[in-house]
Amino acid sequence: MAAAAQESGSATGSLILGLYGVVGFFGAASVVVFIGGLIVYLIRLGTERREEGIKIMEWGFSILVVVVLCIGLLRWLQG
């Protein structure tokens, strides 16, 4: 009985560890997207098309907020 409980806990632990990896990947991607938007904004600083850089930065920040919420949810699920 105890061995089955340990295996179940191990499976849950590895699932949460895998989810941390996915969330970490999206966190890194959101930082890259934000920095890319900042570069676009700075390159197009004198033109009227600089709004595209702001929109890209907004997407990067939005993804980062979702990632932080997912990390909080995973920590809450771990107990």
N, C-alpha and C positions, 0 to 999 in steps of 0.2 A: 504494500500500500504506500509506504514512504517513497519507494523508488518511482512509482507512478507520479507522485506529487512532485518529485524533483524533476522528472522529465517534462512535466507540464510547465513548471516554472521556467525551465531552461528554454522551452519553445517560446514562451511568452517573452522571456528576456532577449532571445535572439531576434524576435519579431520587432521588439521595441528598439533594439540596437540597429536593425536594418532601417527602421523608420527614421532614426536619428541621422543615419547616413543620407537618406533621401532628402530630409529637411536641410541638412548641411549643404548638400549639393545645390538646392534651390536658394539657400542663403548666399552662397558664393556667386551664383548666377545673378541674383538680384543686385549685388554690389557691382558686378561687372556691367550690368545694364545701366545702373545709375551713373557709373563713371563714364560709360559710353555716351549717355545723354548729356553729361556735363561737357564732354569734349565736343559734341555736336553744337551745344549751346555756345561754347567759347569760340569755335571756328566760325560760326555764323553770327557773331556778335553784332556786326554792323548791318546786317540784312534783316528783312522782315520775316525770314523763314526760321528765325531762331526759336520760334514757338515749338517747333518739332523737338528740339532738345529738351525743352521744359516738359513736354508730354512724355518723352522717354524717361526722364528723371522721375516723373510722377508714377509711371509704371514700376520702375525699379523700387521706389519707396513703398508702393502698395504691396508688392511682392514681399519686401522685407518685413512689413507689418504682419502679413499672413504667416510668414516663417516664424516670427517671434511668438505669435499666438499658438502655432502648432507645437513649438518647443514647450510652451506652458502647458498645453494639453497633454503632451507626452509625459511631462514631469508629474502632472496630476494623476495620470493613469498609473504611473509607477508607485504612487502612494508615498 
